[in-house]
Amino acid sequence: MEIENDYQALVLALKLTVTAPTAAKAQECIEMAESFAASLSSEQIQRAKRETSQWFILPQVPTVAVSNI
């Protein structure tokens, strides 16, 4: 995926913040996200947050599969 604008960069930075392997890396991602968000409207920032949160929603797993774990 090629990042073409600050909105896309913000979404990616938010995703990386959540999946960062260390607190230090997460902090770096937060700082990047803040810099990208500075050029966006409140509505765009809220939309990016919603898009990011939807990325982490997992599909329903059948009960049978879960009980076998």
N, CA, C and O of each residue as an XYZ file, in Angstrom:
276
protein
N       0.834     -1.178      0.000
C       0.000      0.000      0.000
C       0.877      1.239      0.000
O       1.749      1.397      0.854
N       0.643      2.096     -0.944
C       1.381      3.338     -1.018
C       0.595      4.426     -0.289
O      -0.594      4.619     -0.542
N       1.255      5.120      0.599
C       0.607      6.192      1.354
C       0.624      7.449      0.510
O       1.680      7.919      0.084
N      -0.571      7.989      0.273
C      -0.695      9.136     -0.620
C      -1.026     10.442      0.091
O      -0.913     11.514     -0.504
N      -1.435     10.366      1.363
C      -1.805     11.607      2.052
C      -1.703     11.419      3.568
O      -1.467     10.314      4.056
N      -1.884     12.515      4.296
C      -1.751     12.462      5.757
C      -2.840     11.620      6.421
O      -2.617     11.048      7.488
N      -4.006     11.542      5.803
C      -5.070     10.701      6.364
C      -4.630      9.237      6.364
O      -4.730      8.564      7.389
N      -4.152      8.746      5.242
C      -3.696      7.358      5.149
C      -2.514      7.116      6.082
O      -2.400      6.053      6.692
N      -1.640      8.111      6.185
C      -0.487      7.981      7.087
C      -0.955      7.901      8.536
O      -0.391      7.145      9.327
N      -1.977      8.671      8.889
C      -2.512      8.625     10.250
C      -3.100      7.258     10.561
O      -2.832      6.700     11.625
N      -3.890      6.716      9.659
C      -4.488      5.398      9.880
C      -3.392      4.353     10.088
O      -3.489      3.527     10.996
N      -2.371      4.382      9.269
C      -1.287      3.412      9.407
C      -0.543      3.614     10.728
O      -0.216      2.642     11.409
N      -0.278      4.855     11.090
C       0.425      5.128     12.354
C      -0.401      4.649     13.547
O       0.158      4.129     14.513
N      -1.715      4.815     13.494
C      -2.579      4.330     14.586
C      -2.530      2.808     14.665
O      -2.452      2.245     15.757
N      -2.576      2.149     13.527
C      -2.495      0.681     13.518
C      -1.156      0.214     14.083
O      -1.103     -0.737     14.863
N      -0.088      0.878     13.693
C       1.234      0.502     14.175
C       1.372      0.756     15.673
O       2.079      0.024     16.365
N       0.704      1.786     16.171
C       0.736      2.069     17.609
C       0.175      0.888     18.387
O       0.739      0.479     19.401
N      -0.929      0.348     17.910
C      -1.587     -0.759     18.604
C      -0.765     -2.045     18.519
O      -0.759     -2.844     19.455
N      -0.082     -2.239     17.413
C       0.640     -3.496     17.203
C       2.136     -3.401     17.504
O       2.868     -4.371     17.302
N       2.591     -2.265     17.977
C       4.026     -2.079     18.247
C       4.521     -3.104     19.266
O       3.822     -3.409     20.233
N       5.712     -3.629     19.052
C       6.230     -4.676     19.938
C       6.701     -4.163     21.307
O       6.811     -4.940     22.256
N       6.976     -2.870     21.405
C       7.435     -2.309     22.675
C       6.751     -0.971     22.932
O       6.201     -0.353     22.020
N       6.795     -0.541     24.171
C       6.218      0.762     24.526
C       6.970      1.895     23.824
O       6.369      2.894     23.429
N       8.271      1.737     23.673
C       9.063      2.772     23.005
C       8.652      2.919     21.540
O       8.518      4.034     21.035
N       8.454      1.794     20.867
C       8.013      1.833     19.469
C       6.601      2.410     19.368
O       6.303      3.169     18.445
N       5.736      2.053     20.312
C       4.377      2.598     20.328
C       4.426      4.117     20.489
O       3.663      4.834     19.841
N       5.311      4.604     21.341
C       5.441      6.046     21.547
C       5.901      6.745     20.268
O       5.428      7.836     19.952
N       6.814      6.124     19.539
C       7.252      6.681     18.255
C       6.073      6.793     17.285
O       5.929      7.791     16.578
N       5.244      5.769     17.264
C       4.085      5.765     16.375
C       3.070      6.824     16.796
O       2.453      7.469     15.949
N       2.900      6.999     18.093
C       1.997      8.036     18.595
C       2.471      9.415     18.135
O       1.671     10.243     17.701
N       3.761      9.646     18.233
C       4.316     10.935     17.811
C       4.118     11.159     16.307
O       3.811     12.269     15.874
N       4.295     10.097     15.518
C       4.041     10.215     14.078
C       2.567     10.508     13.828
O       2.232     11.371     13.016
N       1.684      9.789     14.527
C       0.252      9.990     14.346
C      -0.140     11.423     14.680
O      -0.941     12.030     13.971
N       0.416     11.959     15.746
C       0.113     13.337     16.127
C       0.558     14.324     15.048
O      -0.133     15.306     14.777
N       1.701     14.063     14.441
C       2.174     14.983     13.396
C       1.289     14.904     12.152
O       1.026     15.925     11.517
N       0.829     13.710     11.798
C      -0.067     13.581     10.646
C      -1.429     14.211     10.954
O      -2.032     14.848     10.091
N      -1.901     14.032     12.167
C      -3.215     14.543     12.552
C      -3.246     16.067     12.570
O      -4.311     16.663     12.411
N      -2.109     16.696     12.758
C      -2.059     18.159     12.848
C      -2.587     18.842     11.587
O      -3.070     19.973     11.648
N      -2.496     18.165     10.458
C      -2.953     18.773      9.205
C      -4.376     18.364      8.823
O      -4.874     18.756      7.768
N      -5.029     17.579      9.676
C      -6.365     17.065      9.363
C      -7.434     17.734     10.215
O      -7.147     18.293     11.274
N      -8.663     17.667      9.737
C      -9.795     18.205     10.506
C     -10.187     17.224     11.604
O      -9.787     16.060     11.577
N     -10.964     17.695     12.561
C     -11.464     16.826     13.643
C     -12.246     15.654     13.076
O     -12.133     14.528     13.560
N     -13.039     15.924     12.047
C     -13.852     14.873     11.437
C     -12.966     13.807     10.798
O     -13.250     12.614     10.912
N     -11.899     14.228     10.131
C     -10.993     13.266      9.505
C     -10.273     12.424     10.566
O     -10.059     11.227     10.373
N      -9.907     13.043     11.664
C      -9.234     12.322     12.745
C     -10.166     11.285     13.347
O      -9.756     10.149     13.583
N     -11.407     11.658     13.597
C     -12.381     10.715     14.154
C     -12.639      9.567     13.183
O     -12.772      8.416     13.598
N     -12.708      9.882     11.900
C     -12.916      8.839     10.885
C     -11.727      7.886     10.855
O     -11.906      6.675     10.727
N     -10.528      8.418     10.971
C      -9.323      7.570     10.997
C      -9.333      6.654     12.213
O      -8.942      5.491     12.116
N      -9.776      7.168     13.353
C      -9.864      6.343     14.562
C     -10.880      5.216     14.371
O     -10.627      4.073     14.752
N     -12.026      5.546     13.781
C     -13.047      4.512     13.530
C     -12.513      3.453     12.567
O     -12.685      2.254     12.783
N     -11.866      3.919     11.507
C     -11.314      2.973     10.524
C     -10.284      2.058     11.180
O     -10.253      0.857     10.912
N      -9.457      2.618     12.023
C      -8.435      1.831     12.701
C      -9.067      0.813     13.637
O      -8.642     -0.342     13.674
N     -10.071      1.226     14.390
C     -10.698      0.301     15.334
C     -11.407     -0.833     14.598
O     -11.432     -1.961     15.092
N     -11.973     -0.562     13.450
C     -12.638     -1.613     12.676
C     -11.630     -2.629     12.151
O     -11.973     -3.792     11.940
N     -10.414     -2.207     11.944
C      -9.362     -3.100     11.461
C      -9.068     -4.196     12.477
O      -8.634     -5.288     12.111
N      -9.307     -3.901     13.765
C      -8.989     -4.843     14.827
C     -10.175     -5.712     15.244
O     -10.026     -6.570     16.114
N     -11.338     -5.511     14.649
C     -12.503     -6.334     14.975
C     -12.376     -7.660     14.225
O     -12.252     -7.693     13.001
N     -12.409     -8.730     14.980
C     -12.264    -10.053     14.382
C     -13.620    -10.611     13.980
O     -14.630    -10.299     14.611
N     -13.655    -11.419     12.953
C     -14.924    -12.043     12.572
C     -15.378    -13.021     13.653
O     -14.579    -13.482     14.468
N     -16.640    -13.318     13.646
C     -17.189    -14.282     14.599
C     -16.525    -15.639     14.385
O     -16.394    -16.114     13.257
N     -16.121    -16.235     15.464
C     -15.517    -17.565     15.410
C     -16.555    -18.556     15.911
O     -17.147    -18.344     16.970
N     -16.786    -19.632     15.174
C     -17.773    -20.619     15.629
C     -17.413    -21.155     17.015
O     -16.235    -21.327     17.329
N     -18.415    -21.416     17.835
C     -18.205    -21.900     19.189
C     -17.411    -23.197     19.205
O     -16.577    -23.394     20.089
N     -17.645    -24.064     18.271
C     -16.951    -25.347     18.217
C     -15.447    -25.119     18.080
O     -14.651    -25.763     18.764
N     -15.063    -24.205     17.199
C     -13.639    -23.945     16.994
C     -13.005    -23.375     18.264
O     -11.877    -23.726     18.607
N     -13.719    -22.509     18.951
C     -13.177    -21.906     20.166
C     -13.010    -22.954     21.252
O     -12.017    -22.924     21.978
N     -13.956    -23.881     21.385
C     -13.863    -24.878     22.441
C     -12.735    -25.891     22.199
O     -12.316    -26.578     23.130
N     -12.251    -25.986     20.982
C     -11.155    -26.896     20.674
C      -9.787    -26.307     20.921
O      -8.777    -26.994     20.768
N      -9.739    -25.045     21.301
C      -8.450    -24.379     21.500
C      -7.920    -24.646     22.883
O      -6.842    -24.167     23.235
